[in-house]
Amino acid sequence: TADNAFLTVTDLRAGYGAAKVLHGVSFSVEQGTVCAILGPNGAGKTTLLRALCGMIKVRGSLVLDGDEVSGRAPESMARLGVAHVPEGRGTFAPLTVEENLRLGAYPRRDRAAVDTDLRRVYDYFPILRDKQRDAAGGMSGGQQQMLAIGRALMLRPRLLLLDEPSLGLSPLVTQELFGIVATINQEERTTVIVVEQNAHLALGIAQQAHVLETGRIVLSGTAAQIRADEQVTRSYLGIQ
Ligand code: ATP
């Protein structure tokens, strides 16, 4: 219900200059839940996450934990606890795993807690502990995605935005990654918005889902409702 909404998006419009991509998107996400955004290529899913983290200019309203935050810059959104893991991950290849993780904590003022959080990230992703002194660029795609999520966790996010975490990863690695995201959501009560082509996976960890097509939400419901929708099944879930 709207009463528990951690994020409320109302009539959000955004694009790139003259290219309008989002044409009035409205939805809300409850505190501590996982929300999946599904939809075809070019629907505007990536643009939606960019709009939510302040990377691009928006019209409409974004209310985060009761405060209107539309128009804030990315750094300001980061300080409010919005962490964005972009498509393509955005880790720094020549830096070590640990240097990348420490960069994730840069907007925070409570420096003392950073070492504690580093240990927490290593507990979620033991492979990152093993490779803490290795250059990020030498790791596999799955390990780099774990690093990107680990770096976002260093912000102690209240809202985690994940853009296509499964991109380019094997089914097994993707499964493991989604399992860890579900654990983080449960243990930290972190609210998560995940954009995914792999609808099965996303619906497996989400409570709510929205289908975006050409910049508009065309279907919203619980994960079970979306999974049961015939059109969605045909378009995004394939034959099981
Ligand atoms: P995909 O799964 O392919 O990433 P998507 O649903 O995430 O698709 P977006 O990446 O948000 O879709 O793209 C929506 C539209 O915005 C597309 O028509 C795309 O060409 C356009 N677009 C994306 N990024 C830019 C940009 N930086 N400048 C101009 N147009 C852009």
Residues whose N, C-alpha, C, O or C-beta is under 5 A from the ligand:
A	BS01	ATP	Y16 A19 V21 P40 N41 G42 A43 G44 K45 T46 T47
